[in-house]
Amino acid sequence: MQLAETIKEWVVEHELRAGDRLPGEAELMARYGRSKGTVREAMRILEAQGLVETRTGPGGGSFVGEVSGERARALLANYFYFRDLSISDIYQLRKLLEPEVAASLAGQLDETQLAALEAVIAEYPLPARDTEEERAQHVSSLKFHALLASYADNPLLAFVVEFMAQILTELTVWRRLYEPHNRPLWQKGRGYQIELVQALRRSDVSGARAIMRAHMELAETLMKEQEAQVLRRFIAE
């Protein structure tokens, strides 16, 4: 809707930030020469997008909202829901971006951040004993990558990598790719993550890049094998 876009442009031009009050309904009607219904529809559109928050009671009104990364990733996931993404599609990007994220963070993380990464690795110290544990380990391993990306200085790069981790998590759970037990995926993937944290700690830029690249290449191969096993089992049934 054109009025919604016009209001967004006005917010940007006036450099308003999250929490700033927006003009009232009557002021918007007068400023843009639109009817009450048109203004309300524009505000509903902006509220649905997360760009406007409406508060009631004393001090209420319309305020600039801030779309959280979680909500933005959820909306983007909805877009890809019907696009039939493949493991290869996802890893094509992961192999390009994640090694650069790792390289950019070598020597840049403090001990608290490094310890948080190590804490995620500690969630899967042993091979999975059953299907439920296999699923949990897949999810935790991808959480490691989302956490690492969240430390990046480039917010766009961080968002894309976190989104890929999220979409791969959902794909793994939806297609039940965790069901065939895959000890090499756990063992080698965990080994790469441990090596990566060591490289990050010692400020080894080229080492961090190479480790993550190798990790992504192996993960793609093993995940595609996992997907093929699930498909063969489905056909057999």
Secondary structure, DSSP 8 states (H G I E B T S, - for coil): -HHHHHHHHHHHHTT--TT-B---HHHHHHHHT--HHHHHHHHHHHHHTTSEEEE-STT-EEEE----HHHHHHHHHHHHTTS---HHHHHHHHHHHHHHHHHHHTTT--HHHHHHHHHHHTT--S--SSHHHHHHHHHHHHHHHHHHHHT-S-HHHHHHHHHHHHHHHHHHHHTTTTSS--HHHHHHHHHHHHHHHHHHHTT-HHHHHHHHHHHHHHHHHHHHHHHHHHHHHHHH-
